[in-house]
């Protein structure tokens, strides 16, 4: 009766069923205690972590258009221009014609899968990685094949560290995750999309220029689409980290004026006709590239359900690809008027919000690095998560930490680590609570 898109067994796995029982036991044990029943180091919602953005002014400002219905497959132009300004403040130079609004990043994946893939095609996803990607592919009758991130030992001295690197003195990172570009060569014939996540969930890996060049070259040679999930893109821990669109467009100043008219026709600006100017470097990559993001992380508001994709394509393919994306979007028109109105009001506040969150992330990262040698706690270049290898069976360790220490972490197997003993922790938790959790884990 049910679709073959769904897993045959929708019940929780034995481990997660046992984890829920352990949570209930701890809650019952602490019912009368004047303390947290357990410290949740898996918290992924900034709302639950107490990192709220002020919505009052945004709601007041946007309320007057909540009742409007002006359907546009790509999203309101005013909302897309707010996204353009978001990138411009960070050194990026997209135009409104390169932005497609979606109801979430997950929906953006769905749109891309519908636009570029046929049933049975393959998506290349990172391992370790976030399991939602496999689910989204399965729901479109697609398959996922892995490429790998591997641990690399660094030899850089303390003096060579970036000036803004927040790694504690005397704790120079010697291990970090890097892209194993050779693993891309095992891609199946029907691979259509290469998915990069930068910063990566959960390892904190960020794509370097060298890794980027290898990924682009691979996509060009195999006629593939390159998709970059950069929902954590604003949360880099070091000035060593670049947003991957900088590798394509560079960091030129004042390419686009406020009215959308190019200040330098011929310097990467393509006239698509009708005053529609697009930033497409003439000698750019030969494969289409999509960058995914949204309000969920940019202003800590997953409940508002507004995401977007910014894209590049060779000039000869751009209009065809844009028309195809808008065809799929037009079938659903899922982005609500309130979400777009709130996006227009909230995106100018994103930098201030991100600065507050980044302070907490870096504080918790330092606490973690001071507690565990880099051999067991690889360097995090950005994002909301960190991983630690504690050398035990990660299922047993996760359950024991919850039952005995009242600390909840994610087991590494959930993210397809190929070795036992890894656990994943969120860096969003309140710093005092985070420090207490780390002390309990060390014990």
Backbone torsions as a table, in degrees:
resi	resn	phi	psi	omega
1	UNK	NA	-40.2	-177.2
2	UNK	-83.5	156.5	-179.2
3	UNK	-65.8	149.3	176.0
4	UNK	-73.2	-6.9	174.0
5	UNK	-66.6	-25.6	-174.4
6	UNK	-87.3	152.3	172.1
7	UNK	-60.2	147.8	-180.0
8	UNK	-66.2	-30.8	-179.4
9	UNK	-121.3	113.0	-178.0
10	UNK	-95.2	2.0	-179.9
11	UNK	-78.6	156.0	178.6
12	UNK	-60.7	148.7	175.4
13	UNK	-65.9	159.3	178.7
14	UNK	-54.3	-38.2	-179.8
15	UNK	-64.3	-49.5	-175.9
16	UNK	-70.5	-27.7	172.2
17	UNK	-65.1	-41.9	178.0
18	UNK	-66.4	-36.6	178.6
19	UNK	-63.5	-40.9	177.8
20	UNK	-64.0	-38.4	177.2
21	UNK	-64.9	-39.1	178.7
22	UNK	-64.9	-40.2	176.6
23	UNK	-59.9	-45.5	-178.9
24	UNK	-62.7	-40.0	178.8
25	UNK	-62.5	-43.2	-179.2
26	UNK	-67.3	-40.8	177.8
27	UNK	-60.6	-42.4	179.3
28	UNK	-67.0	-39.5	-179.9
29	UNK	-62.8	-35.1	-174.4
30	UNK	-102.3	14.1	-173.7
31	UNK	-58.1	-36.0	-176.7
32	UNK	-102.7	5.8	-178.9
33	UNK	-88.0	146.0	179.5
34	UNK	-90.6	61.2	-177.7
35	UNK	-162.4	167.6	175.0
36	UNK	-62.5	134.7	177.6
37	UNK	-61.8	-38.1	171.9
38	UNK	-156.8	156.5	178.4
39	UNK	-89.7	121.3	-176.7
40	UNK	-89.2	102.8	178.0
41	UNK	-95.8	17.0	175.3
42	UNK	-108.1	-0.1	-172.9
43	UNK	-57.4	123.2	-177.6
44	UNK	-115.1	-6.8	-179.4
45	UNK	-98.7	122.7	176.0
46	UNK	-62.5	-26.9	177.6
47	UNK	-63.0	-45.7	-179.7
48	UNK	-72.9	-21.6	179.4
49	UNK	-88.8	5.0	178.5
50	UNK	78.6	18.1	-179.6
51	UNK	-106.2	75.7	-174.0
52	UNK	-94.8	143.0	170.6
53	UNK	-94.2	145.9	-179.2
54	UNK	-74.3	113.0	-177.6
55	UNK	-93.1	-12.0	-171.3
56	UNK	-58.7	-51.6	-178.4
57	UNK	-65.1	-38.3	-179.5
58	UNK	-64.9	-40.4	178.4
59	UNK	-65.9	-44.6	179.4
60	UNK	-61.0	-40.8	-177.9
61	UNK	-70.8	-37.0	-174.8
62	UNK	-90.1	-13.1	-171.9
63	UNK	-56.2	-34.6	-174.3
64	UNK	-66.1	-16.7	179.2
65	UNK	-114.1	7.4	179.3
66	UNK	-59.2	-32.2	-176.9
67	UNK	-87.9	-1.3	-179.4
68	UNK	-73.5	149.7	172.7
69	UNK	-137.7	94.0	179.0
70	UNK	-120.4	80.4	-172.2
71	UNK	-60.9	131.5	175.9
72	UNK	-142.6	121.1	-174.5
73	UNK	-55.7	-35.7	-179.4
74	UNK	-86.4	-9.3	-174.7
75	UNK	103.4	158.8	178.9
76	UNK	-52.6	139.1	178.3
77	UNK	-63.8	-36.2	179.5
78	UNK	-63.6	-36.4	177.9
79	UNK	-71.7	-37.9	177.5
80	UNK	-66.7	-35.6	176.9
81	UNK	-66.7	-31.6	175.1
82	UNK	-65.3	-36.5	175.7
83	UNK	-67.2	-41.2	177.0
84	UNK	-57.8	-43.7	179.7
85	UNK	-66.2	-37.0	174.7
86	UNK	-55.0	-46.7	179.1
87	UNK	-68.5	-39.1	-177.1
88	UNK	-61.8	-38.2	178.8
89	UNK	-64.4	-19.6	-178.4
90	UNK	-107.0	10.8	177.5
91	UNK	91.7	9.1	179.6
92	UNK	-98.0	153.6	-174.6
93	UNK	-133.3	67.1	169.0
94	UNK	-89.0	167.0	172.4
95	UNK	-120.3	167.4	-176.0
96	UNK	-59.3	-29.6	179.1
97	UNK	-71.1	-8.7	178.2
98	UNK	-103.4	7.4	-176.7
99	UNK	-113.3	130.8	173.0
100	UNK	-121.4	122.9	179.2
101	UNK	-85.2	145.7	176.9
102	UNK	-136.3	169.7	179.5
103	UNK	-80.1	-11.1	179.2
104	UNK	-175.0	168.5	173.5
105	UNK	-65.8	-37.3	177.7
106	UNK	-58.7	-41.2	177.8
107	UNK	-67.2	-34.7	176.9
108	UNK	-59.8	-42.3	174.6
109	UNK	-57.8	-46.3	-178.2
110	UNK	-60.2	-41.7	178.5
111	UNK	-62.9	-44.7	179.8
112	UNK	-64.8	-40.4	179.5
113	UNK	-64.5	-40.2	178.4
114	UNK	-68.0	-34.6	-174.9
115	UNK	-76.1	-37.3	-170.0
116	UNK	-113.7	-9.9	-171.1
117	UNK	-121.2	152.5	170.8
118	UNK	-110.4	156.5	177.2
119	UNK	-51.8	133.7	-179.0
120	UNK	95.7	-12.9	177.2
121	UNK	-69.3	168.3	-171.0
122	UNK	-121.0	138.5	173.2
123	UNK	-108.4	131.3	177.3
124	UNK	-91.0	118.9	-176.2
125	UNK	-124.1	152.2	-176.5
126	UNK	-73.8	145.6	172.9
127	UNK	-130.1	123.6	-0.1
128	UNK	-64.9	162.1	-178.2
129	UNK	-170.1	178.6	-174.3
130	UNK	-84.5	126.4	-172.6
131	UNK	-66.9	-18.2	179.6
132	UNK	-58.1	-32.2	-176.8
133	UNK	-61.9	-39.0	177.4
134	UNK	-64.5	-40.3	179.6
135	UNK	-63.5	-45.4	-179.2
136	UNK	-62.7	-38.9	177.6
137	UNK	-66.9	-44.0	-178.7
138	UNK	-60.9	-37.5	-180.0
139	UNK	-67.1	-14.0	176.6
140	UNK	-107.3	15.3	-177.6
141	UNK	61.1	36.1	177.4
142	UNK	-111.9	165.6	177.4
143	UNK	-117.1	152.3	174.2
144	UNK	-108.2	137.0	172.9
145	UNK	-123.8	140.9	-173.4
146	UNK	-88.2	147.0	153.3
147	UNK	-115.6	171.6	-166.2
148	UNK	-123.8	146.7	164.6
149	UNK	-101.1	135.5	-177.6
150	UNK	-125.1	154.7	177.2
151	UNK	-77.1	134.9	177.9
152	UNK	-123.9	137.2	177.1
153	UNK	-88.2	126.9	-179.8
154	UNK	-91.1	151.1	178.0
155	UNK	-119.5	6.9	-176.9
156	UNK	-64.8	143.2	178.0
157	UNK	-83.5	166.5	178.3
158	UNK	-58.6	-36.4	-177.3
159	UNK	-66.0	-24.1	-177.1
160	UNK	-86.4	-2.5	-179.4
161	UNK	-65.3	151.4	175.8
162	UNK	-62.0	144.4	-178.6
163	UNK	-59.9	-33.3	-178.7
164	UNK	-96.8	6.6	178.1
165	UNK	-67.2	129.9	-174.9
166	UNK	-93.1	9.2	177.4
167	UNK	-61.5	131.9	-177.0
168	UNK	-58.7	148.3	179.4
169	UNK	-57.0	137.7	179.1
170	UNK	79.6	3.0	-177.8
171	UNK	-121.6	38.2	-178.4
172	UNK	-53.7	128.1	-176.5
173	UNK	-65.1	133.1	178.1
174	UNK	-112.9	-6.6	179.8
175	UNK	-135.1	138.0	172.5
176	UNK	-155.7	161.2	178.3
177	UNK	-84.9	140.8	177.6
178	UNK	-134.8	162.1	177.6
179	UNK	-74.4	125.6	173.7
180	UNK	-87.0	87.5	-173.7
181	UNK	-64.0	-27.0	178.0
182	UNK	-63.2	-28.4	-178.6
183	UNK	-69.4	-17.6	176.2
184	UNK	-66.1	-25.0	-175.6
185	UNK	-68.5	-14.2	178.7
186	UNK	-89.3	10.5	-177.1
187	UNK	-61.5	137.2	176.1
188	UNK	-64.2	162.4	-177.5
189	UNK	-62.8	-33.7	-175.2
190	UNK	-91.0	21.3	176.7
191	UNK	-70.9	128.3	-177.5
192	UNK	-113.7	-31.4	-174.0
193	UNK	-131.8	133.3	169.5
194	UNK	-103.3	122.0	-178.3
195	UNK	-105.8	119.8	171.3
196	UNK	-104.3	144.9	175.1
197	UNK	-122.6	116.6	-173.7
198	UNK	-146.3	113.2	-3.6
199	UNK	-63.8	148.2	-172.6
200	UNK	-85.8	139.4	172.8
201	UNK	-102.8	114.1	18.1
202	UNK	-113.8	5.2	-167.8
203	UNK	-82.1	-17.0	-176.4
204	UNK	79.1	9.4	176.4
205	UNK	-67.6	140.3	173.2
206	UNK	-122.5	142.2	-173.8
207	UNK	-73.2	123.4	176.5
208	UNK	-81.6	168.8	178.3
209	UNK	-62.5	-40.4	179.3
210	UNK	-63.0	-44.2	178.1
211	UNK	-64.4	-38.7	178.2
212	UNK	-61.1	-47.1	-179.7
213	UNK	-59.9	-39.0	178.8
214	UNK	-67.0	-40.3	179.7
215	UNK	-66.5	-43.2	179.3
216	UNK	-63.9	-45.6	179.8
217	UNK	-59.4	-41.5	179.4
218	UNK	-62.3	-44.0	-180.0
219	UNK	-66.6	-40.5	178.1
220	UNK	-61.3	-44.0	-176.2
221	UNK	-71.6	-23.2	-175.7
222	UNK	-114.6	14.0	176.5
223	UNK	53.5	51.2	-176.5
224	UNK	-116.0	162.7	175.9
225	UNK	-94.8	138.9	177.1
226	UNK	-106.7	123.4	179.4
227	UNK	-119.8	130.9	-179.8
228	UNK	-117.6	113.9	173.2
229	UNK	-84.4	108.8	-177.8
230	UNK	-122.2	39.9	-179.3
231	UNK	-63.0	-24.3	176.4
232	UNK	-99.1	16.5	-172.1
233	UNK	-60.0	-27.1	-178.3
234	UNK	-85.0	0.1	-174.3
235	UNK	-115.2	60.4	176.7
236	UNK	-91.4	141.5	-175.7
237	UNK	-93.3	-3.2	-172.5
238	UNK	-151.8	151.9	175.1
239	UNK	-76.9	3.2	171.5
240	UNK	-73.7	-16.4	-172.0
241	UNK	-92.9	132.8	175.5
242	UNK	-115.5	150.6	168.3
243	UNK	-75.1	140.3	-171.2
244	UNK	-68.1	-22.7	176.8
245	UNK	-68.3	-18.7	174.5
246	UNK	-66.2	-28.7	178.8
247	UNK	-69.3	-21.8	-179.2
248	UNK	-95.3	-46.4	-171.5
249	UNK	-101.8	-11.6	-175.8
250	UNK	73.7	-163.3	-176.5
251	UNK	-130.1	43.4	179.1
252	UNK	-66.3	144.5	-179.3
253	UNK	-90.7	143.7	168.6
254	UNK	55.3	42.6	177.5
255	UNK	-71.1	-37.9	-177.0
256	UNK	-117.7	130.1	177.4
257	UNK	-79.6	169.2	-175.6
258	UNK	-58.6	-33.4	-178.0
259	UNK	-84.7	4.4	177.5
260	UNK	84.8	6.3	179.7
261	UNK	-91.8	129.3	-175.7
262	UNK	-65.7	140.4	177.5
263	UNK	-90.2	-8.5	-176.5
264	UNK	-148.4	71.2	176.5
265	UNK	-55.3	135.1	-179.4
266	UNK	99.6	-16.7	178.5
267	UNK	-99.4	56.0	178.4
268	UNK	94.6	-8.3	-178.2
269	UNK	-91.7	126.0	-177.6
270	UNK	-110.9	129.7	179.2
271	UNK	-88.3	106.4	-179.6
272	UNK	-83.8	0.9	178.8
273	UNK	99.0	149.5	177.8
274	UNK	65.7	28.6	-179.5
275	UNK	75.7	15.3	-179.4
276	UNK	-95.6	96.3	-177.9
277	UNK	-97.3	131.9	-175.1
278	UNK	-124.1	137.9	179.5
279	UNK	-85.8	92.3	-178.6
280	UNK	-129.7	96.5	178.7
281	UNK	-54.3	135.7	-176.6
282	UNK	-60.2	-38.3	-177.5
283	UNK	-106.5	35.2	-180.0
284	UNK	-76.9	-176.4	178.7
285	UNK	-55.3	153.6	-178.3
286	UNK	-94.4	6.6	177.7
287	UNK	-118.6	147.1	174.0
288	UNK	-65.8	145.4	-178.8
289	UNK	-134.9	135.9	-179.6
290	UNK	-125.8	135.2	176.1
291	UNK	-114.4	125.5	-175.5
292	UNK	-107.3	138.7	179.1
293	UNK	-160.5	-178.0	179.4
294	UNK	178.7	178.3	-178.6
295	UNK	-69.7	-18.7	-177.3
296	UNK	-53.0	-44.6	179.9
297	UNK	-105.4	-34.3	-175.1
298	UNK	-60.7	-37.4	176.4
299	UNK	-130.7	20.8	174.8
300	UNK	59.4	40.1	-174.1
301	UNK	-132.1	68.8	178.6
302	UNK	-63.0	-23.8	-177.2
303	UNK	-71.8	-16.3	-177.5
304	UNK	-81.6	-18.7	174.2
305	UNK	55.9	63.6	172.2
306	UNK	-139.2	119.9	174.7
307	UNK	-128.0	-178.7	177.7
308	UNK	-159.5	162.2	167.6
309	UNK	-125.2	134.5	172.4
310	UNK	-107.1	137.1	-174.1
311	UNK	-139.3	155.5	173.8
312	UNK	-121.7	145.3	170.4
313	UNK	-151.3	152.2	173.7
314	UNK	-54.0	146.4	-173.6
315	UNK	-56.2	-35.9	-177.6
316	UNK	-71.1	-15.4	-179.2
317	UNK	-111.3	-9.7	-168.7
318	UNK	-60.2	-52.1	-175.1
319	UNK	-63.9	-39.1	178.8
320	UNK	-62.2	-43.0	-179.0
321	UNK	-68.7	-42.9	179.6
322	UNK	-62.1	-42.3	179.4
323	UNK	-63.0	-38.5	179.7
324	UNK	-67.0	-43.4	178.1
325	UNK	-61.8	-43.5	-179.0
326	UNK	-68.7	-30.7	175.5
327	UNK	-61.5	-46.0	179.1
328	UNK	-65.9	-45.8	-179.4
329	UNK	-61.7	-37.8	-176.6
330	UNK	-66.6	-22.0	179.5
331	UNK	-72.3	-19.8	-175.7
332	UNK	-118.1	-40.6	-177.2
333	UNK	45.0	54.1	-170.2
334	UNK	-87.0	-10.2	-178.7
335	UNK	-82.1	119.0	-174.4
336	UNK	-77.7	158.8	175.8
337	UNK	-62.2	-45.1	178.5
338	UNK	-60.1	-39.0	-179.8
339	UNK	-63.5	-42.7	-179.9
340	UNK	-68.1	-41.0	179.1
341	UNK	-62.9	-42.9	179.3
342	UNK	-67.8	-35.3	177.0
343	UNK	-61.1	-41.3	178.7
344	UNK	-60.0	-39.2	-177.5
345	UNK	-79.6	-34.1	-171.5
346	UNK	-87.5	-32.2	-175.2
347	UNK	-59.1	-35.1	175.7
348	UNK	-63.5	-17.1	179.7
349	UNK	-94.5	0.4	-171.9
350	UNK	-62.7	-42.4	-175.9
351	UNK	-60.7	-43.1	180.0
352	UNK	-65.9	-40.7	178.9
353	UNK	-64.6	-46.3	-177.3
354	UNK	-62.6	-35.7	178.6
355	UNK	-61.9	-41.0	178.8
356	UNK	-64.3	-44.6	-180.0
357	UNK	-66.6	-41.1	-177.8
358	UNK	-63.0	-37.2	176.6
359	UNK	-57.8	-43.7	-179.9
360	UNK	-68.0	-43.7	-179.3
361	UNK	-58.9	-45.6	-177.7
362	UNK	-69.6	-35.3	177.4
363	UNK	-63.9	-44.9	179.1
364	UNK	-69.1	-34.2	177.1
365	UNK	-63.3	-42.3	178.0
366	UNK	-63.9	-40.9	177.1
367	UNK	-58.2	-43.4	-179.1
368	UNK	-66.4	-43.7	-177.6
369	UNK	-69.2	-31.0	177.0
370	UNK	-71.3	-24.2	-177.4
371	UNK	-87.5	-29.9	-174.7
372	UNK	-129.4	134.6	176.1
373	UNK	-60.7	153.7	-176.9
374	UNK	-62.1	-21.9	177.3
375	UNK	-59.5	-33.1	-178.0
376	UNK	-104.3	-11.6	-175.8
377	UNK	-133.9	85.2	-175.4
378	UNK	-59.8	152.9	-178.2
379	UNK	-59.2	136.4	173.9
380	UNK	-104.0	122.2	177.9
381	UNK	-91.8	-17.3	179.2
382	UNK	177.5	169.7	177.3
383	UNK	103.8	-170.0	-174.2
384	UNK	-108.0	3.8	-171.4
385	UNK	-132.9	159.4	173.5
386	UNK	-142.2	156.4	178.8
387	UNK	-122.2	146.3	178.7
388	UNK	-134.1	136.8	176.6
389	UNK	-103.6	115.4	-174.7
390	UNK	-106.2	0.2	166.8
391	UNK	80.2	15.1	175.7
392	UNK	-120.5	171.5	170.6
393	UNK	-58.3	122.4	-170.4
394	UNK	-69.4	-27.0	175.8
395	UNK	-67.6	-49.6	180.0
396	UNK	-63.4	-40.3	-178.8
397	UNK	-63.7	-44.0	-179.9
398	UNK	-60.2	-45.7	180.0
399	UNK	-66.6	-39.8	-178.8
400	UNK	-67.8	-41.1	178.0
401	UNK	-61.3	-37.4	-179.8
402	UNK	-71.0	-47.3	-174.6
403	UNK	-72.5	-40.5	-173.0
404	UNK	-95.0	-36.6	-175.4
405	UNK	-109.1	-6.4	180.0
406	UNK	57.6	45.2	176.1
407	UNK	-127.9	126.6	-179.8
408	UNK	-102.4	122.1	175.5
409	UNK	-125.8	172.3	175.4
410	UNK	-97.5	135.4	176.2
411	UNK	-74.6	145.4	-177.2
412	UNK	-61.1	-30.8	-176.9
413	UNK	-62.5	-26.3	180.0
414	UNK	-62.8	-25.1	179.7
415	UNK	-106.8	13.1	175.9
416	UNK	64.1	36.8	168.0
417	UNK	-63.4	139.7	-176.2
418	UNK	-87.7	4.3	177.1
419	UNK	-129.8	150.4	175.7
420	UNK	-73.9	162.5	169.9
421	UNK	96.8	-4.6	179.4
422	UNK	-85.7	140.4	168.6
423	UNK	-128.0	153.6	-177.6
424	UNK	-115.9	134.2	-179.7
425	UNK	-128.0	142.1	172.9
426	UNK	-81.5	142.1	175.7
427	UNK	-95.6	10.2	-176.2
428	UNK	-84.7	-16.0	-173.5
429	UNK	-61.2	153.7	175.3
430	UNK	-52.8	133.0	-173.2
431	UNK	-56.2	-39.2	179.6
432	UNK	-66.7	-41.2	178.6
433	UNK	-68.6	-39.9	178.5
434	UNK	-59.5	-45.3	-179.0
435	UNK	-62.2	-40.8	178.1
436	UNK	-62.6	-41.5	179.6
437	UNK	-62.9	-42.0	-179.6
438	UNK	-65.4	-39.0	177.7
439	UNK	-63.6	-40.0	178.0
440	UNK	-65.1	-41.1	-179.1
441	UNK	-65.3	-41.6	179.4
442	UNK	-61.8	-32.1	179.4
443	UNK	-67.3	NA	NA
